[in-house]
């Protein structure tokens, strides 16, 4: 079985959330909050306080060609906002 976590999402908003001990990860669509909690605690050696998940619909994209307009959709993804207990942090950038 592959990992529940796909990648951390590093945006300006998510970087500000780290001040409140909240970290945002892209996770597999089939994963649930219990699996996410276990994976985070095992991989980063931290204690998880709560996990919130959201499924983000893919954006509608289109392009014009000589044959007309083609439309499609980016894939759906699932995000998890993980709140850690006080005193725990995760170093996502790997600064030494």
Beta strands, then each sheet from edge to edge (+ up, - down):
strand 1: 5-8
strand 2: 22-27
strand 3: 48-56
strand 4: 60-65
strand 5: 68-73
strand 6: 77-84
sheet 1: 1+ 2- 6+ 3-
sheet 2: 4+ 5-
end
